[in-house]
Amino acid sequence: MTSARRPLRTRDSRWAGGLSRALLGLGLRSNQVSVLSVVFAAGAAAVALVFLSRGEGPAWLLWVLAAVGIQLRLLCNLMDGMLAVEGGLKTPDGDLYNEFPDRLSDPSPRLALRHRRPPRRRDPAPWRPP
């Protein structure tokens, strides 16, 4: 039997195997992890679009939060496949759950960063007329 999966060294790492076993132990299914990837991507996009555009909060922290959301989304993408194949949780609609959330979550942080507005600068002399 030939596998259509790309070879990834990450799948064979101890931490990835341990994490997938932990997720199995929690009762998470591969389709649930696929949907969770959209949640993390949406969170990263919201941080980029809303908070970075407003200039609220420390910028470095917001950038870190957006990056963490993107990395968690990628981790979900790895784990959903590991749970389905290595964990034996493949479902008939698993291909849809594997692909469709990726189509939503891949572009959302990038689009948010592309369309965010720079923060409004406060006028150093607010008494000046506009």
C-alpha positions as CSV (number, residue, x, y, z in Angstrom):
1,M,0.0,0.0,0.0
2,T,1.4,3.4,-1.0
3,S,0.8,6.4,1.2
4,A,-0.2,9.7,-0.4
5,R,1.1,11.6,2.6
6,R,4.2,13.8,2.3
7,P,7.0,12.5,4.5
8,L,7.6,14.8,7.5
9,R,10.3,14.2,10.0
10,T,8.2,16.1,12.5
11,R,5.7,13.2,12.5
12,D,8.3,10.8,13.8
13,S,9.5,13.1,16.6
14,R,9.0,12.1,20.2
15,W,7.1,15.3,21.1
16,A,4.6,14.9,18.2
17,G,3.9,11.3,19.1
18,G,3.5,12.3,22.8
19,L,1.2,15.1,21.9
20,S,-1.0,13.0,19.7
21,R,-1.2,10.3,22.4
22,A,-2.2,13.0,24.9
23,L,-4.9,14.3,22.5
24,L,-6.2,10.7,22.1
25,G,-6.2,10.4,25.9
26,L,-8.3,13.5,26.1
27,G,-10.8,12.0,23.7
28,L,-10.2,14.6,20.9
29,R,-11.0,13.4,17.4
30,S,-9.1,14.4,14.3
31,N,-12.1,16.4,12.9
32,Q,-12.4,18.4,16.1
33,V,-8.7,19.3,15.9
34,S,-9.2,20.4,12.2
35,V,-11.9,22.8,13.3
36,L,-9.8,24.0,16.2
37,S,-7.2,25.1,13.7
38,V,-9.7,27.6,12.3
39,V,-10.2,29.0,15.8
40,F,-6.5,29.6,16.3
41,A,-6.2,31.2,12.8
42,A,-9.2,33.4,13.5
43,G,-7.6,34.5,16.8
44,A,-4.4,35.4,15.1
45,A,-6.3,37.3,12.4
46,A,-8.3,39.1,15.0
47,V,-5.2,40.2,16.9
48,A,-3.6,41.4,13.7
49,L,-6.7,43.2,12.3
50,V,-8.3,44.7,15.4
51,F,-5.7,45.3,18.1
52,L,-2.6,46.0,15.9
53,S,-4.7,48.4,13.8
54,R,-5.9,50.3,16.9
55,G,-2.5,50.5,18.4
56,E,-3.8,49.2,21.7
57,G,-1.5,47.3,24.0
58,P,2.2,46.7,23.6
59,A,2.9,46.0,19.9
60,W,5.5,43.3,20.6
61,L,3.0,41.3,22.7
62,L,0.4,41.5,20.0
63,W,2.8,40.3,17.4
64,V,3.8,37.4,19.6
65,L,0.1,36.5,20.2
66,A,-0.5,36.5,16.4
67,A,2.6,34.4,15.8
68,V,1.5,31.9,18.6
69,G,-2.0,31.6,17.0
70,I,-0.4,30.8,13.6
71,Q,1.9,28.2,15.1
72,L,-1.0,26.6,17.0
73,R,-2.9,26.5,13.8
74,L,0.0,24.7,12.1
75,L,0.3,22.3,15.1
76,C,-3.4,21.4,14.7
77,N,-2.8,20.7,11.1
78,L,-0.1,18.2,12.0
79,M,-2.1,16.6,14.8
80,D,-5.3,16.1,12.9
81,G,-3.5,13.9,10.4
82,M,-1.6,12.0,13.1
83,L,-4.8,11.4,15.0
84,A,-6.6,10.2,11.8
85,V,-3.9,8.0,10.5
86,E,-1.6,6.9,13.3
87,G,-4.4,7.1,15.9
88,G,-6.9,5.1,13.8
89,L,-9.6,7.8,13.9
90,K,-10.1,8.2,10.1
91,T,-13.7,9.0,9.2
92,P,-15.6,8.9,5.9
93,D,-15.8,12.8,5.9
94,G,-12.2,13.2,7.2
95,D,-10.9,14.4,3.9
96,L,-13.4,17.3,4.0
97,Y,-12.4,18.1,7.5
98,N,-8.8,17.9,6.6
99,E,-9.0,20.2,3.6
100,F,-11.8,22.7,4.1
101,P,-10.6,24.2,7.5
102,D,-7.1,24.6,5.8
103,R,-8.7,26.7,3.1
104,L,-10.2,29.0,5.7
105,S,-7.3,29.2,8.1
106,D,-4.4,29.4,5.7
107,P,-5.2,32.9,4.3
108,S,-7.0,34.5,7.2
109,P,-4.0,35.8,9.2
110,R,-2.2,36.9,6.1
111,L,-5.3,38.7,4.8
112,A,-5.8,40.4,8.2
113,L,-2.2,41.6,8.2
114,R,-2.6,42.8,4.6
115,H,-5.7,44.8,5.4
116,R,-5.0,46.2,8.8
117,R,-4.8,49.9,9.1
118,P,-1.8,51.6,10.8
119,P,-2.7,52.9,14.2
120,R,-4.0,56.5,14.3
121,R,-1.4,58.9,15.6
122,R,-2.5,61.3,18.3
123,D,-2.0,64.9,17.4
124,P,0.8,66.3,19.7
125,A,-1.1,69.6,19.7
126,P,-4.8,68.8,20.2
127,W,-5.8,72.5,20.5
128,R,-5.0,73.0,16.8
129,P,-8.1,73.2,14.6
130,P,-8.4,70.5,12.0
